[in-house]
Amino acid sequence: MQITRNIILPAGEVEIHAVRSSGPGGQNVNKVSTTAHLRFDIRASSLPERAKTALLASRDSRVNGNGVLVLKASKHRTLVKNRKDALERLAALIRSVLVKRKKRRGTKPTVRANEKRLKTKSNRSKIKRLRKQAVADSD
């Protein structure tokens, strides 16, 4: 399975089991196993170390304590489509953790923005001061 140009995941590293779907669906739901459960052992995989550590460090609830990623695919009505969907979601998840995040650079507010903030603040203060005087005069 092709993840990126450089990363190819062997099919033997991914386990997919067919499971009966839950929920409503008539008689067919009790007879046919159409949901696909994908299990992927991150630690035992041939992924690069960077990808492994990023997947294990992500706070994804689908990764259990043993480092096994479990995906459940039941969007479609057939097992073949659900299996394909699960594999695509696995590839997308691996690609997403490989993307390098840009480092945030702190910025300073502009002089104009600072002046505007202080002016708004003093206007608000004046309104409250006048309101306080009006309440004191009416008593």
Sequence and secondary structure as in RCSB ss.txt:
>XXXX:A:sequence
MQITRNIILPAGEVEIHAVRSSGPGGQNVNKVSTTAHLRFDIRASSLPERAKTALLASRDSRVNGNGVLVLKASK
HRTLVKNRKDALERLAALIRSVLVKRKKRRGTKPTVRANEKRLKTKSNRSKIKRLRKQAVADSD
>XXXX:A:secstr
 BSSSS B  GGGEEEEEE   S  TTHHHH   EEEEEEESTTS S HHHHHHHHHS  TTB TTSEEEEEE S
SSSHHHHHHHHHHHHHHHHHHHHS           HHHHHHHHHHHHHHHHHHHHHHHHHHHH 
